[in-house]
Amino acid sequence: SATVSVLYCQVRNMIKRLTTDVLIAGGGPVGRTVGCLLSRDGIDTLLVEKIPRRERKRHPKAHALTSRTMEIFESMGISAPIMKHCPKEAEWCKIQYSHSLEGPYFAEKNHRDSLAYKIITSKSASRPAHVAQPFVEDALTELSDQLSLSERTGTCVSIDENHSPTTVLTTVQTDRETIEIESEHVVVCDGANSPLRTNLGISMTGPGTLQKFHSIHFNSRKLGAFLVEKDRLGMLYFVFNPDIIACVVGLDITKGDFVIQIPSYDIETIKDIDEQELVLRCIKAAVHGSFNKTDGLVCLDDLQVFARQSWIMSAQLATTMISRSGKCFLCGDAAHRFPPSGGLGLNTGIGDAHNLAWKLSSYHKRQSNSTLLHSYNKERHYADSGLLEIAMQCFQKGMNVPHSMGMTQNQASALEDVCSAIPFVGETVFNAGMKLGRSVATRNTAGVQKILDDWGDIPLFFSFDDLGVCYPPASRPSETQQQIAQYEERFTPGVRMPCITFTDAAGNSSQYSLPRSLTWTFFTRSKALKINNIPNNTQLVTTHVESSRDWDRIDPKVHSILVRPDGYIASVFSTPPSATDIKKMLKTLLFGKQ
């Protein structure tokens, strides 16, 4: 045992030890957003990503960006490079329902006609965007390089959150060595199957598997040109025919860029052929309406298949987003798994990152204590649970059309579960059942447009759950009202500060937007009020509002508003506060009640 102890000590001495203020485990869009925001504020940060840059897949996992996400990206200075890859709104504002991409088409929904879209575009200077995730990652990677964000390639294999009273020890395995990284905090962004979340003993609640999908990224400029010519532009195409049920995402139709999402039971029906032929048949079935059709209205001789991957649709939320020690935080997919309907997954992760980053920056600049850090879990768990409800409602709404056509998700899942338990005859039974189900589905299509009008479908835009995401003490609508609720501007603690236009004391007209630094903003109608010597070097900008039609319209009784660095209202005053009142309020918000 003595020999073993000596060898152990020798090995420990050979392990490289690094230190940093904040370690980020995972370099996807959420982890990189946290890293960029912390680096911008001058916080010593190290990002660890397991896949080298040159080997990272460019499969477009997400594509819909909300106005709030674009506000955040605008404050980071990357909205312009992202928007370069966004098609014109007219090209992606519709959802189409059809037998195949060639037609016939059963119905369509133009979401620019929706009340939610009109509210969002009138209440924010940043418009929602339709951009494939790899382009978002490119912009974030370029920004992280500009900010000199430290980065290492490796896998975070374990966390010891009790390494010391004030630090966490994370073990990272690279191709060549084992590294131990000591940090005050760890932000866990290592994805939906997060090993570090399991290591921290944090569980997930909710259904782990709603449906299994195969995703194929392909390009055909001839298909794009056909859809443009036939005026069948859209973001999503739901295809129902005897050979396939699928959702085709038009990433950039004029450039012929598409992703097809196929439920696993459709792949199962043709799994006896090789993968390349399988992929081609799936695309042909969605485009032409049949696996076996060799020609059609669209010639696919320019078809390029980039990648195929499988994924599981889930609806889960971590029981907590902060570890027992209060030193590790879950962010993005590590904290929640959303159905893709509604496009809430990536956007919710960016919201997590934005909420957490300024609090970590405040703490490491000694402008606050752990009280502020613990508010991350209280606020984001509250917000994310509401957004998960919305995603589930969208998922159920998305089944309205196939349900009306004789096909339900529950039937497909149940049949798949039953057949998987009968390995010898299951495939035959399953194939026959699905073939029958799809045949029935394609017969009852005449009333689809009426169904969409009466029941609704998957909305592309939400106003309340975009600009209206709120934190306690602000309240959100009940579960039954949440999807139909519309965003209303209000001056209430816990809500996003409206983008009011105002004239200051000097006669200059401005519109409020998110600050580009760790700065609090104090709006007041008192010209004489001056706030100096803010404790702990906290940055506070005081803006004297001489006049504002927006302010008077929203709530003329409000005199002053204190806004956090993330653009959320911290406090509202109906009477003129003193400088001492503001300082006391800041102290309470940053350090808790003393």
N, C-alpha and C positions, 0 to 999 in steps of 0.2 A: 504493500500500500504506500510505503514511503517513496518507492520508485515511481509509482503512478502519480503521486503528488508532485514530484520533481518534474516529470514530463508535462503535467498539466500547467505548472507554472511557466515552463519554457514555452509551451504553445501560447499561453496567455501573453507572454512578453513579446511574441512574434506578431500578434494581432495589432494592426494599425488602429490607433485611437484618434478620432477627430472630434472637435467641439464646434457647436454652433448655437445660436439662440433658438432658432426654429428649424426643425427638420420636416420636409414635406415628402411623404411616401407616395409617389405616383405622379407622373408628368403628363397626364391627360389635360384637357382644357380646364378642368376645375382646379387641379393641383397647380397648374401653371398660372392660373389667374391669382390664386393666393400668393404664389411666389413673386409675381410681378408687383402686386400691391405692396407686399412687405418690403421688397427691394426698393421700390419707389420711396418708401418712408425711411430708408436707411437701416432696416433691420437685418442683422446677419442671418442669412437664410441659406439652407442647403436643400436642393431638390434631388431626390433619388428616383430614377426611372429605370425599370428593368430592361426595356428594349432600346438598343442603340438607335440614334436618329436615322441612320442610313437603312435600318431594317424595319422601321415602323410602317405598318400597313396604312394605306390611304383609303380604307373602306369607309364610306360615309354612314356612320352609325346614326347621326342626327342631322337635321337640316333646318329646323324651324327655330328662329330666334325672336323672342318677344321684344316689345318696345322697351321694357325695363332692362332686359339684358343689353340691348343696344345703348341705352342710357349709360350703363356701367362701362361698356366698351368705349363709348364716346369720352367718358371721364378718364379713361386710360390711354386715349389717343390712338385707338386702333379701329374705330368704326369705319373710317374711310377705306383702309385696305381691305376690310372684310366686305364692305358694300361693293367693291369692284367686281366681286364674284356673284353678286345677287342679280338675277334676271329682273326684267321689268315686272312690276306688280301685275300687270294685265296677263302675264304669262303663267302666273302661279296662284291666282286668287280663287280658282275653282276646284271643286271635287267632282269627278266624273264617275258614273256607274254604267257599265257596258257589258256586252257579251264578249267582246275582245277590243283591243285598241283600234282595230279596223272598223269596228261597229258590229251590229247596231248599238246605239247608245240609249239607255233606258231613261237617264235623268242626269241633271247636273245642278250644282249649288254654287252660286257666286257669292263669296263671303264679303266682298266689298259692299254688298247691299245690306249687310247685317248692322244692327245697332251697335254691337260691340266694336266693330271695325271703325265706325264713324266716331265713337267716343275715344278710342285709343288714339286715332290720328289727330284728333282735335285737342287732346289733353297732354300730349307729349311732343317734344321737338324731335324725338327719335322714332322712326317708323319700324314696325316689325320687318324681319328679313327672312329670306329663304336662301340659305347658303350651306353647302355641304360642310360637314364638320372638319375635314382636313384643311380647308381654307381658314377656318377659325383657329385651328392649331398652328398653322403657319404664321398667322399674325401674332399670336401669343408667343411663339418661339422667337420670332424676330425681336419682339419687345423685350423678352427676358434676356436676350443677348445684349441689347442696347443698355439694359439696366445692370449688366454684369451679374446676373443671378448665378450663383455657384450651382453646378450640376454634376452628378456622378451617375454612371451606369451600373446598376446592380439591383438585387432583389432584397427588400427588407424582409427578413425571415422571422424576426422576433422582436418583441418590445418588453423591456423590464421597466415598468413605470414606477417601481419602488426602488430603483437603483440608489437614489439618495432622497432626502427630504425635498430637494429642489430640482432634481434633474431626472431625465429618462435616458436609458441606454438602449439603443436600437442596433441590432446586429444586421449587417448588410453583407450579402454574398455576391462577389463579382466573379468573373471568369478566372481571375488570377489569385484572388486573396479574400480573406474575411476582414471586414472593417467594423469597428464599433464606433458608433456616433453618439456622443453625449450632448444632450440638448435640454433646454428648459421645457420646450413643448414640441409635440409631434402632431402634424396634421395628416390624418390618414385618408388618402385619396386613391387607394389601390383597387378600386373597382367593385362591382356587384358581388363578387365571390370573395371579398376581402379576407385574406388570411390574418391580417393584423387585427381586424375587428373580432375575429374568433379568438385570437391570442389575448385580447383585452377582456374576453368574457362577455361581450355585448351580443345579445341575440336579436333576431328579427321577428316581427309579428306580421301576419297576413299570409295570403296564399303564395307559395313559392313557385308554382307553375300554373299559369292560366292557359298557355298554349305554347307550342314549339314551332319555330319558324326557320326557314332557310332564306338567306339573303344573297342575292346575286347582283353584282354591280356590272353594268354593261353599257356600251355606247353604240348607237346607230344614228348617224346624221340623217339617213334616209327616212328612218322612222320619225325623227323629230320634224323633218320637213313635211312629211305627210300630215302630222297632227297640226302643224301651223297652217297648211293649205286647207284642211278641213275645218279649221277654227275649233279644234278640240283641245285647246290648251288647258293645263291644270297642274296642280301640285300632286294630287293623288288620283289614281284611277283604280276603282274597285271592279275587278273582272270576275264574272261568273259564267262559266260554260261547262259542258259535260266533261271536259278534260282537266280543267283547273279552276281553282278559286284563288285569287291572288290580289295583292295590292301593289300597283306599280307607282313608284315615286318619280315624278319628272323633276330631276335635280336642276337641269338646264336644258330645256327642250330644244332650243335653237342650236345648241351644240351637240344634241343627241345623247345627253348624259342621263342615265336612268338607273334605278335600283328596283328590283322586283322582290317582294316579300311573299313567300309561299308557305302556307301552313304545312307542317310536317306530314300530314296524312296524304297530301298530294304528291310529295316526293316518294312516300312509301309505295304508291301505286305503280311506280315505274323504276323501282330500285334494282331490278334485274339487269339493267344496262349500265355501261361504264359512266363515270361521273361527267366527262365532257359531253357525251351524247345526252345525258340526263338534263344538264343545264340548257343545252340548245333546244331540247324538246319543250322544256318549261317556258322558255322565252317565246317559242313559236306558238305554243298554246295560248299564251296571253296576247300575242300580237295578232295571230291568224284565227284563233278560236279552236284549234285542234293540234294535238301532238304530231299527227301524221301528215298534215298539210304541207306540201313542199313549195307551194307558191301562194300568193295572195295579192292584195292591193299594194302591199309594201314589200319591196325586195330587200332582204336582209343580208345581201352579199358583203356589206361593209361592217357587219356585226363584230364587235370586239368584246370579249368577256374578260373583265379585269380580276375579279375575285368572287369567291363564294364562301360564306360562313354561316354557321348555325347559331341560334340564340334562343333563349327561353324568356317568354313574357311572364313577368311576375308583378305582384302588387304588395310590396313589403316596406316596412319602416323600422329602423332600429329602435329598440326600447329606450335608448338614450343616445345622444350625440356627443357625450363627454364621458371620459373614463372615470373610474372611482377616485383616482388621485387628482383629477381636475387638470391633468397635464397633457392629455391626448384628446384630439377632437376628430370626429368623423365628418367627412365632407363629400358631397356628390353621391355617386352610386354606392359608395361604401356605407352610406347612411340610408339610402332608399332605392328601391327598384320600382319604377313606374311603367305601366303600359305606355306604349309610344303614342297612343291616341291623345291628341291635344298638344303634343310636342312639349310636355312639361318637364321631362327628365333632365336634359342638359340645362335648361333655363333655371330649374330649381337648384341645381348644383352651383351655377354661377351666383345665384342668390345666397346660397350658403357661404361661398367664398367671400363675397362682398361684405356680408355681415361679420364674419370671423376676422377678416384681415385687419380692419381698423381697430378692433378690440385688442388683437395681439400687438399691433404697432403701439397703441396707447400704453399697454402694459410694459413693453420692453423699452419704451422711452420714459418709463417711471412716471407716466401721467395718470395711471390708474392702478388698481390692485386686482386681485383675482375675482372680486365681486363682478366686475364688468365682464370678465371672461366667462363666468358661469351663466351670464345672461344669454350667451350664444345658444345653449341648449334650450332654454326656456322659450326663446323667440323663434328659432328655426324649427324646433320640433313642432311647435304650435302651427307655424305656417306650412310646413311640409306635410303634416297630417291632413290639413285642409286641401292641399294641392293633390294629394293622393286620392282623396275622395272624388275630386274633379276628374282625375285621370280614369278612375274606375267607372264613373258615370259616362264618360266619353266612350270607354270601351263597350259598355252595355248599349249605348246609343248607336255605336257603329254596327251592332248586330241587328238593328231594326230591319234593315233592308234584306240581308240574307234570311232573317227569321220570316219575313213576310213571303219569301220565295221558297219556303219549305226547308230551310237549312238553319240550324242553330249551333252556336259554339258549344253549348252543353251537349247536344247530340253528338257532335264530332268528337269532343273530348271523352264522353262516356264510351262511345264505340271504340275509340282508340285504346282506352284503358282496358275494356273487356277483351279486345282482340290481342293485346299485348300479353295477356295472361294465358292465351291459348296458342303457343308457339307453332304448332303443326298446321292447324287449320285457320289460325287467326288472320293471316295475310289474305287468304282467299275470301273469307267472310268480310273482312274490312274493305277490301277492294270493291266487292260487289255492293256492299252497303253504301259506300261513298259514291260509287258510280250512279246508283239509284238516286241518292240524295241530290247529286248535282243535276241529274236529268230533270228531277222535279223542280229544282231551283230555277232552271232556265225557262220554264213554261209560264211562270206567273210574274211577268215583268211589266205589264201594262200600267199597274197602279203605283209603280215605284215613286214617281214624282209626287203623287199625292201623299204617299207615306212620308217622304222627306218633309213635305210642307206641314203635315199634321204632327208627326212624331219628332221631327228633327233628325239630324245626322251628326257626324263628328264636326264640331266647329273648328275652324282654323284660327279664330280669334276669341279671346276672352278679355273682357275689360276689367272685371273685378279681380280675376286671378292673374292679371298681368300688372297693371298699375296699382291695383287695389290690395295686393298682398300686405297683410298687416300683422303687427305684433301686439301682445298684451301691453297695456290694458285695452287697446282697441278691440272691438268685437268683429267677427266675421259672420256672414249669413249662416243660417242653419243648413244642414246637409241637404235638405230637400230644396232649399232656395239657392244654394251656392252656384249652381251652373247657370241659372237664369239671372242671377244678380248682376247689376251693372255698376261699374265704378262711378262713384260720386266724389268730387273733390271736397275735402273737409280739413279743418284745422283741429286735429285731435292727436294727442300723444300716441305713438305707435303706428302712424300711417305715413306713407310717402308724402313729402312736402310737394304740394302742387307746383307746376311750372308757371308760377304767376309772373305776369309782366307788371313792372312797377316803375315809377319815376322817383329817383332819390332826391335828397335835399339840394343837390347841385343842379337838378334839372335833367340829369341823364336818365335815359330809358334803358331798362335791362330786363332780362328774363332769367329767373332762377334756373340753375342747372347744377348737377353734382360737382362738388369741388374736386380738383385734381391733386389734392394733398390732404394730410390729416388735419382738417380744419373744421371747427364748429362755426355755424353762422347764426347770428342773432338779428332778426328783423324786428324793428320797432318803429312806432309812430312818434316817439319822443325825440325831438331834434337835439335836446340838450344832454341826453344821456351818453356818458362816456364810461367805458369799462377798461380800466388799466390794471397792470400788474396781476394778470391771471396766474394762479399758483401752478407750479410744476411745468412751466413753459407750455401750457396748453394754448394752442392757437385758436383765437376767436376773432372772427370778422364781424363787426357791427355795421349793419346797413340801415340807414334811416329812410323809411318809406314815406315819401311826401304824398304820393297818390297812387292808387292802383284800383282799376275797375274790377280786376279779378279778385282782389282781396275783399272789396266791398260786396261783390256778388257771392263769394263763398261764406263769409261771416264778418260783417262790419263791426260786430261787438268785440272782436279780438283786437287787443292792443299790441301785443308783442309775441314773437314765436322764436323758440330756441330749436335749432335744427342740428342733428348729429352729423358727423363726417360722412355717413352713408346715405344722407338725404332723408332720413326719417325724423319726424317731429319728436323732440324730447320733452318739451314743455310749452304750454300756452298760457298767456297772461291776459286777463280781461281788463286789468287796471295797470297803470304805469309801474313797472318794477324798478327798484333801485339797483345800482351796481352791486351792492352787497347781496341783494336777492339773487342775482344772476350767478355770482360767485358761489353762494351756498348751494344753489341748484346744481351747478357743475360738479361741485365736490361730492354731493350726494349721488349723482349719476355715475361718477367715475370711481368712487371709493365706497359707496354704500352709506347707509345711515351710521354715523359715528356715535 
